[in-house]
Amino acid sequence: MTKSGKIILRGKYRAAIDQFVKSTPLQRMPTIDFNDEFDVMVNTAAKAYSRYLDVTQVTNIILDTICDFDSRNADEDGALIGDLAELQKKLVDDIVAALAAFPRDYRVTLQFYPSKDWPDARYELGDNVALLFQSGRGFLEFELTGYANSTSDTGVALTAYSKAKIFVFLAHNYLPFNSHIGQTGQSAEARDCENNTVIKMRVPDPLARCLNGLNLDAHMRAKLLQPAGDAAIEVALADGLRFVKNVFALEGKTGYDAIAAAIEWYEDSRFASNQTVALLSACIGLEALLRGEEQESDLSNRLADRYAYMLGRNPTQRKELFGDYKSVLTLRGKLVHSKQARLSEEDRVILRRSQGMLKAVIKHELAALLEHHA
């Protein structure tokens, strides 16, 4: 690794690329050969870049490089021009250079529409997270390092979308926002901080529904129309934004990852297009916070106990909460073990209950973690 954080493949890593190139007859386009040497090269390079790239992403970068190499070094008939040894060295150098371009720094932006009357402002929510309002539009901005392309499953995209779900949860629970189901078909922008190029990344439908349904609540919209409405907004936001900043500051602290995972499952549950998936997502979120490292045996009763004692203030409340959790687990078991294909009207009540339970546990654990690090 260089001082700038770039990874240059040398030694056995470069040797794996060299072995692949020498196994490929560099005569005509396309030069790619999906042989054993190709697999060894990809898997070896993926180990070196494991913090930023997976095997699929390494494969795509290498394939793009080889296609570019072909187009630059072939004549009109597709025959490669030049001395074989020189072509081999050039292709090895090209692959090493293409991979060495990562990790890259990106500014990822996601958009939502809080209110056309919202005053322009920018709020820093953490070291790499900002909230912007401009011309009635809202923007979440993340400064991230890694690899991005147009898909939604790169490290940069997954990190940005995870943080965006956490913001949505905090916005509709601790800021003056409502959260409804919005439209899908949204894209995010990842701007390369080095060359200023922009990549349009697909936003998964559940997250698009989250963001596009996030808007200012009616009480705050009314305040905006009054004299000094902008100042009223600043006052209303102050405590909530302070809370949001404190939550993002917990990143990296023990206990935060489980809460963050539970928030993602909660938002996925709320905005899933399938009610069965929504119920299962809520159950996974609850287990993320209640299960810990325990094994499966006799787990359901212990999870129900833990939930009841976490939120119940007296024996009567705990008994009721225990029953609520057991009803959710019973329905989950029917769905997972194919004894039931879809939710009945009665089951949909349990779905809403499970989502409420998960939200309550998340808020309880957030408050406890914030207090611990106060």
C-alpha positions in Angstrom: 0.0 0.0 0.0 1.3 3.5 -0.9 1.3 6.5 1.5 -1.9 7.7 -0.2 -3.7 4.5 0.7 -3.6 3.1 -2.8 -2.9 -0.6 -3.1 -0.3 -1.6 -5.8 -0.2 -5.3 -6.6 3.3 -6.7 -6.3 5.0 -10.1 -5.7 2.6 -13.0 -5.8 -0.4 -10.7 -6.6 1.3 -9.4 -9.8 2.6 -12.9 -10.5 -1.0 -14.2 -10.6 -1.9 -11.6 -13.2 1.3 -12.4 -15.2 0.4 -16.1 -15.2 -3.1 -15.4 -16.6 -1.8 -13.1 -19.3 0.8 -15.7 -20.4 -1.9 -18.3 -20.5 -4.0 -16.2 -23.0 -3.1 -16.2 -26.7 -2.8 -12.4 -27.4 -3.6 -12.7 -31.1 -7.1 -11.5 -31.7 -10.0 -9.8 -29.9 -11.3 -10.8 -27.5 -8.3 -11.9 -25.5 -10.2 -13.0 -22.5 -10.0 -16.7 -21.5 -12.0 -17.9 -18.5 -9.5 -20.5 -17.5 -8.0 -21.6 -14.1 -5.4 -18.9 -14.3 -8.2 -16.3 -14.6 -9.9 -17.6 -11.4 -6.6 -17.6 -9.5 -5.8 -14.0 -10.6 -9.3 -12.7 -9.6 -9.3 -14.5 -6.2 -5.7 -13.4 -5.4 -6.5 -9.8 -6.3 -9.7 -9.9 -4.3 -7.8 -10.8 -1.2 -5.6 -7.8 -1.6 -8.6 -5.5 -2.0 -11.0 -7.3 0.4 -11.6 -4.1 2.4 -13.1 -2.3 -0.7 -13.9 -4.9 -3.4 -15.5 -8.3 -3.6 -14.7 -11.0 -6.2 -17.5 -9.8 -8.6 -16.2 -6.2 -8.5 -12.6 -7.3 -9.1 -13.8 -9.4 -12.0 -15.7 -6.5 -13.6 -12.7 -4.1 -13.3 -10.4 -6.7 -14.9 -12.9 -7.4 -17.7 -13.4 -3.7 -18.4 -9.6 -3.3 -18.5 -9.1 -6.2 -21.0 -11.9 -4.9 -23.3 -10.2 -1.4 -23.2 -6.8 -3.1 -23.9 -8.3 -4.9 -26.9 -9.8 -1.8 -28.4 -6.5 0.2 -28.1 -4.2 -2.5 -29.5 -6.2 -4.2 -32.3 -6.4 -3.4 -36.0 -9.6 -3.1 -38.0 -9.8 -6.9 -38.4 -9.5 -7.5 -34.6 -5.9 -8.7 -34.7 -3.6 -7.5 -31.9 -0.7 -5.3 -33.1 2.8 -5.5 -31.6 5.4 -7.7 -30.1 3.9 -10.5 -27.9 6.2 -9.9 -24.9 5.4 -6.1 -25.0 1.7 -6.8 -25.3 1.8 -9.1 -22.3 3.7 -6.6 -20.2 1.3 -3.8 -21.2 -1.8 -5.9 -20.3 -0.3 -6.8 -16.9 0.5 -3.1 -16.3 -3.0 -2.1 -17.3 -4.7 -4.5 -14.9 -2.4 -3.5 -12.0 -3.1 0.2 -12.7 -6.9 -0.3 -13.0 -7.0 -2.0 -9.7 -4.6 0.5 -8.1 -7.2 3.3 -8.9 -9.2 2.0 -5.9 -10.1 2.8 -3.2 -11.5 6.1 -4.4 -13.1 9.0 -2.5 -16.8 9.7 -3.4 -19.4 12.2 -2.4 -22.7 10.3 -2.5 -25.9 12.3 -2.6 -29.5 11.1 -2.1 -32.5 13.4 -2.6 -35.9 13.7 -1.0 -38.7 16.3 -1.0 -39.5 17.6 2.5 -41.4 20.8 1.6 -41.3 23.3 -1.2 -41.2 26.1 1.4 -38.2 24.7 3.4 -35.5 27.3 3.9 -32.1 26.6 2.3 -29.6 25.3 4.9 -26.8 22.8 5.6 -26.4 20.8 8.7 -23.3 18.7 9.5 -24.5 15.4 11.2 -21.1 13.8 11.5 -17.6 13.5 10.1 -18.9 12.2 6.8 -22.7 12.9 6.9 -24.5 16.1 6.0 -28.1 17.2 5.6 -28.9 19.9 3.0 -32.0 21.8 2.0 -32.1 23.7 -1.2 -35.1 25.0 -3.3 -37.5 22.8 -1.3 -35.5 19.7 -1.8 -33.6 17.7 0.8 -30.3 16.0 0.2 -28.3 13.5 2.3 -24.6 13.7 1.6 -22.0 11.1 2.5 -18.2 11.3 2.1 -17.1 7.7 1.5 -14.1 5.7 0.4 -14.1 2.5 -1.7 -15.6 1.4 -5.0 -18.7 2.5 -6.7 -20.5 1.7 -10.0 -24.1 2.0 -11.2 -25.3 -1.0 -9.1 -26.6 -0.9 -5.5 -24.3 -3.6 -4.1 -20.9 -2.0 -4.0 -19.3 -1.1 -0.7 -19.9 2.6 -1.2 -23.5 2.1 -2.2 -24.3 -0.2 0.7 -22.7 2.1 3.3 -24.5 5.1 1.9 -27.9 3.3 1.9 -27.3 2.0 5.4 -26.7 5.5 6.7 -29.6 6.8 4.8 -32.0 4.3 6.4 -30.7 5.3 9.8 -31.3 9.0 9.0 -34.9 8.2 7.9 -35.5 6.4 11.2 -34.2 9.2 13.2 -36.0 11.8 11.1 -39.5 10.4 11.6 -38.9 9.6 15.3 -36.8 12.5 16.5 -37.3 15.3 13.9 -40.5 17.1 12.7 -40.9 14.7 9.7 -43.7 12.4 8.7 -42.7 9.2 6.8 -45.1 7.7 4.3 -44.6 5.3 1.3 -43.1 7.3 -1.6 -42.4 6.4 -5.2 -39.6 4.2 -6.4 -37.3 4.6 -9.4 -34.8 6.8 -7.7 -31.1 7.0 -8.3 -28.2 8.4 -6.2 -25.2 10.3 -7.3 -21.6 9.2 -6.5 -19.2 12.0 -7.4 -15.6 11.0 -7.7 -13.7 13.5 -5.7 -10.5 13.2 -7.8 -11.8 13.6 -11.3 -15.3 15.0 -10.6 -17.1 12.4 -12.7 -20.5 11.3 -11.6 -21.9 7.8 -11.3 -25.7 7.3 -11.1 -26.3 4.5 -8.7 -29.6 2.5 -8.4 -31.4 3.0 -5.2 -33.3 -0.1 -3.9 -37.0 0.2 -3.9 -37.5 0.0 -0.1 -35.0 2.9 0.4 -36.6 4.9 -2.4 -40.0 4.5 -0.7 -38.4 5.7 2.6 -36.8 8.8 1.2 -39.5 9.9 -1.2 -42.1 9.6 1.6 -40.2 11.7 4.0 -41.7 15.2 4.4 -42.2 17.9 6.9 -45.1 17.4 9.3 -48.3 19.5 9.0 -47.5 21.5 12.2 -44.1 22.6 10.9 -45.4 23.3 7.4 -47.9 25.8 9.0 -45.0 27.4 10.9 -43.1 28.0 7.7 -45.9 30.2 6.4 -45.9 32.4 9.4 -43.6 35.5 9.8 -40.1 34.4 10.9 -41.0 30.9 9.9 -37.3 30.1 9.1 -36.3 30.9 12.6 -39.1 28.7 14.0 -37.8 25.8 11.9 -34.2 26.3 13.3 -35.5 26.2 16.9 -37.7 23.1 16.2 -34.8 21.3 14.6 -32.1 22.2 17.1 -32.7 19.4 19.7 -33.5 16.8 17.1 -30.4 17.5 15.0 -28.3 17.4 18.2 -29.7 13.9 18.9 -29.1 12.8 15.3 -25.5 14.0 15.5 -25.0 12.1 18.8 -26.3 8.9 17.2 -24.0 9.1 14.2 -21.1 9.8 16.6 -21.7 6.3 18.1 -20.5 4.6 15.0 -17.7 2.2 15.9 -18.8 2.0 19.5 -19.7 -1.4 21.0 -23.4 -2.1 20.5 -23.9 0.4 17.7 -23.7 -2.1 14.9 -26.6 -4.2 16.3 -28.7 -1.1 16.6 -27.9 0.0 13.1 -28.7 -3.4 11.7 -32.0 -3.4 13.6 -32.9 0.1 12.2 -32.2 -1.2 8.6 -34.5 -4.2 9.1 -37.2 -1.9 10.6 -37.1 0.4 7.6 -37.1 -2.6 5.2 -40.1 -4.0 7.1 -42.0 -0.7 6.9 -41.5 -0.3 3.2 -41.4 -3.9 1.9 -43.8 -4.5 -1.0 -44.6 -8.0 0.5 -46.2 -8.3 3.9 -44.6 -11.7 4.5 -41.1 -10.2 3.9 -42.1 -7.2 6.2 -42.9 -9.6 9.1 -39.7 -11.6 8.6 -37.7 -8.3 8.4 -39.2 -7.1 11.7 -38.4 -10.5 13.4 -34.8 -10.4 12.2 -34.5 -6.8 13.5 -35.8 -7.9 16.9 -33.4 -10.8 17.1 -30.5 -8.5 16.1 -31.0 -6.6 19.4 -32.4 -9.3 21.7 -30.4 -12.4 20.7 -26.8 -11.5 21.2 -24.5 -14.5 20.6 -26.9 -17.1 22.0 -27.4 -20.5 20.3 -30.8 -21.6 18.9 -31.9 -24.1 21.6 -34.9 -22.8 23.6 -34.2 -19.4 22.3 -37.7 -18.1 21.7 -38.7 -18.1 25.4 -35.5 -16.3 26.3 -36.0 -13.6 23.6 -39.6 -13.1 24.8 -38.4 -12.8 28.4 -35.7 -10.3 27.4 -38.2 -8.2 25.4 -40.7 -8.3 28.3 -38.1 -7.3 30.9 -36.6 -4.6 28.7 -39.8 -2.7 28.2 -42.2 -3.9 30.9 -42.4 -1.8 34.1 -44.4 -4.3 36.2 -45.4 -8.0 36.1 -48.7 -7.3 34.3 -47.0 -5.4 31.5 -44.2 -8.0 31.3 -46.8 -10.8 30.9 -48.5 -8.9 28.1 -45.3 -8.1 26.3 -44.2 -11.7 26.6 -47.4 -12.8 24.9 -47.0 -10.2 22.2 -43.5 -11.5 21.3 -44.6 -15.1 21.4 -47.4 -14.4 18.9 -45.0 -12.8 16.6 -42.6 -15.7 16.8 -45.5 -18.2 16.2 -46.5 -16.4 13.0 -42.8 -16.2 11.9 -42.5 -20.0 12.4 -45.6 -20.6 10.2 -44.1 -18.5 7.4 -40.6 -19.8 7.6 -41.7 -23.5 7.7 -44.1 -23.0 4.8 -47.2 -23.7 6.8 -48.7 -20.4 5.7 -48.1 -18.5 2.4 -49.5 -15.1 3.2 -50.8 -13.0 6.1 -54.5 -13.0 7.1 -56.2 -9.9 8.5 -55.5 -11.1 12.0 -51.9 -11.7 11.0 -51.5 -8.2 9.7 -52.3 -6.9 13.2 -49.4 -9.0 14.4 -47.2 -7.5 11.6 -48.0 -4.0 12.8 -47.4 -5.1 16.4 -44.0 -6.6 15.5 -43.0 -3.3 13.8 -44.0 -1.3 16.9 -42.1 -3.7 19.1 -39.0 -3.4 17.0 -39.2 0.4 17.1 -39.6 0.5 20.9 -36.6 -1.8 21.4 -34.5 0.3 19.0 -35.3 3.5 20.8 -34.7 1.8 24.2 -31.2 0.6 23.1 -30.3 3.9 21.5 -31.1 5.8 24.6 -29.1 3.3 26.7 -26.1 3.5 24.4 -26.2 7.3 24.3 -26.4 7.5 28.1 -23.5 5.1 28.4 -21.3 7.4 26.2 -22.6 10.7 27.5 
